[in-house]
């Protein structure tokens, strides 16, 4: 019987399988229903027959199938790696990420898919992306958590932009790797953090030189991230003493990047809220400065090498005075936090040059700012261990000469972590108690586009609305910005 069946099979003609082409760029409706799409545009046959809207996925940067296969295999071997909305079942449609619901409704979803992983990325990159979207993103703004739109912008939209721009993605991965090292996570080595940091810096510089308008949004976002990346110079065996005096230039770079890309780019990129700064009335700030700092500048004599720079010192002190005024009048709160974080972005080129020259008076002014920086150490992990070390280094630069008396408050702040005690030291009032912030000082937003004088940018006004992360941006003529 068996021999007869085998003989029949041998005599049966062979028919090859009909060749067919797999649909990999079909419309979303066909993929959802798991039917083959003919990929006819603007509407495929199935959608036309069903009278449905035919929507094709947005074209992405070319990615490697081998890379996505490797990712799936590694994720399976390690028991899975849970990213928000990350569907890893082969052949399935990726599930949407979590929605962020704010005062103006539901924010758009961003879909993560293993097929979106660039060819040169690996499992470590996925771990870093996961950590960024769940933890590290929060260190880029003092409003994450309190304001859903900021959270969505940083944890979702920023990553979406990074997937299209390698140097921004390298910056995000580098900052995240630094964060994981800071937390003591051994899964990512310091060498990985150094590699991404170097790649991000090199790509950032190259993009600035190329000045391609298509990369301007990524350059804007990177101008903030590189400030965090540069903080690596403060720690580790190769830490650079007095690096804080060079760090000012990175913060100044944020304002310069806005000038390069123009304010319109900031607005249309959807990143505008990341560049908000509270206004400063420079006419009111000098009266809130410590008298000894004012005396340090006013007592400069004509034969002193710093005499030609008196106005430079005094101008920068007026900006510092805004922090003293806010601390005394407004107390602790998100508005003071934002003032402290954005303070160095007001650094003038002339003052930065004096700091780079290691002028003792410039260093002393920075040392007083470092005391304020201790107030936000819990908000910004990448500055949490900076102040005490750099105050000590600045004290060594100043030495024991006549200027050493102006280091009294910064030196007294070394080792102090309590905010109220820091406030009392800064205001030199042992009985000072922080005032309770007014309601309008704790409600977002309280900032906007301000120029380097601390005044609202003349050509733009910002109105609350439902466009672009909940904002409508209009120019001085009341027209919506394009």
Secondary structure, DSSP 8 states (H G I E B T S, - for coil): -HHHHHHHHHHS-----------SS-BHHHHHHT------SSS-HHHHHHT----B--------HHHHHHHHHHHHHTT----TT-B-STT---------EETTEE------BGGGS-TT--HHHHHHHHHHHHTGGGGG-TTTTT-HHHHHIIIIIHHHHHTT-HHHHHHHHHHHHHHHHHTT-TTS-HHHHHHHHHHHHHHHHHHHHHT-GGGHHHHHHHHHHHHHHHGGGGSSTT--TTTHHHHHHHHHHHHHHHHHH-HHHHHHTT-GGGG-B----HHHHGGGS-HHHHHHHHT--TTSTTGGGHHHHHHHHHHHHHHHHHHHHT-SSHHHHHHHHHGGGG--HHHHHHHHTT-HHHHHHHHHHHHHHGGGTTT-GGGTTTHHHHHHHHHHHHTTSGGGGGGHHHHHHTT---HHHHHHHHHT-TT-------GGGTSS---B-B-TTSSB-TTEEEEE-SSTTTEEEEETTS-B--
